[in-house]
Amino acid sequence: AGIKAAVLMAHAFNDWNVVPEHSVRIASALKGRVPLRMYFHQGGHGGDPTLAMVNRWFSRFLYDIPNGVDQGPRAWIMREPTQGQKDGAPQLPTPYADYPNPAASVVTLHPGTGGSAMGPLGLRVPRKQGMETLVDNVEIAGAALAAAGHRLLYATPELLSPVHLSGTPRITLRLASSKPAANLSVWLVVLPWTDGPIGPANVITRGWADPQNHASLKSGGDYHSMKRGEPLVPGRFYRLTFDLQPDDQVIPAGKRIGLMIFSSDRDFTLWPQPGTELTVDLDGTSLRLPVVGGRSWFAEAVGKE
């Protein structure tokens, strides 16, 4: 409430050093209080807005030049490189009314049996899916987990048309641990997996939670909570709902959206000894995706499954 300055915010959706929720959270708090524009790109840590955008912003708010930069679209996003685009070719950010995209609405997906290989992920609510179990092994990096083993993986059908995600995905899990403490990691991935640096070609977004904090993980995760975690009772099921990192990405036709659930993410979590088992109740698990065009668009993209 005490901020008076106009704010031009810049962040990357694939910044895994300072994750995007930090800027998105600040921007959300500033909306309606001060002039605000958000610039996002698809790269990693760093990356400035275009020089023209910066120049217009400071011309308006340092030199009081009425150039209209404080009117019109609130969000500017560098889209993913298009197929056939030449390296180094100039690319301009795409304007949107706001971030998250106002045309996005929640689409809830449900996993189906078969996650040890690759189970289905779709709009229909399966019945009596039962439990599926994974075994933690921090020695295996996330990119290798996408291929096989030590994770559960569920995927949509191959997309018939592009799907534009804009906002913060949210996962609900009902799970049990074989030990009093365990890591919990979730990746949203593009399949088939593309080898190379973590980016829009293979990872959409990520999220992590400490199941010992289940009392604070009821509606996305309460970062204000001061409740201490409590040791898990091995074998007891706990319900957790937490947010993944905000994103804005267009997944192209011909790809699949995959939900990968695993325990230790060696780039982000503690490194316990391998062997902890996590059991997931599929009937108590769902994924909420912010899809531009909503459920009807998504249904068309997956063939009205």
C-alpha positions, 0 to 999 in steps of 0.5 A: 500500500505504500508503493507510489512509483509506477512499476514496469516489471520484468521476469522470465517464466523459466527463471528457476533461480528467482521463480516467477511467483515472486514478481507475479505476487507483487504485480497482483498486489499492485494492480489498481494502486499504481501504473503497472506493466508486466513483461515476461519472456520464455528464457531463464534468469535475467532478460530486459524488456525491449529498449523501446518499452523501457525508453517510453516508460521512463520518458513518461514517468521521469520526464512526464511526456504523455506518450500513452505508455500507461494506456492499453495492454497491461501485459507483454509476453515474448512468445515461444520461438516458432518452428523455422524461426532463424536464430537471432531473428528479431522478435517483439513481445505480444500484448495482452489485456492483462496477466493472467490472460482474462480469457483463461479459465480453470480446466480440471484434469484427472489422472487414470491408472498406469502412471508407472509407465504413462497413464491418461490425463483427461476431463472425465472423472475416473471411478475407483482408480485405486492407488499408485506408488513411486519410490524416491531416488534423488540420484536421478535428475528430473529430465531422466525421470520423464523417460522412466522410473521413480515417478508417476506420469499421466498425459493428455491425448496428442493435441489436435490444436494448440493449447494456451496456458496462462496463470497458475496451475494448481494440484491436489493430491491425496498421498501417503508416505512410508516415512515421517518426512518426504519431498514432493515435487510436481512437473508439468511437461511437454511430451514427447520429452525434448532433450536440451536445456529446461525450457518451453520445449520440455517443461511447462512449469514446476511445483514443490511441497513439504507434506509435513505442512499439509495443514497449510496446504488447503487452497493453493498454499498459504505462504503467510502461515506460521504453522510448524510442520508435523511428522507424517504417520507412515501409511496415513493419507493426507490431502494437499493442494498447492500451486505450481509456478505461474506460466504463460505458454502455448503448447503446440498441436502434436504434443501432449501435456504431462503431469509428472509426480515424484519425490526429490527434485535434486535441483530444489529439494533436500537430498534424502537417502533413496527408498521412501515410498509415496502412494498416491490416491488417484481418486483424490488427485486432480490438476487445475489448468488455466486454459485460454478458451476454457473447457470447450477449447481444451475439449476440442484440442484433445478430441472431445474425449 
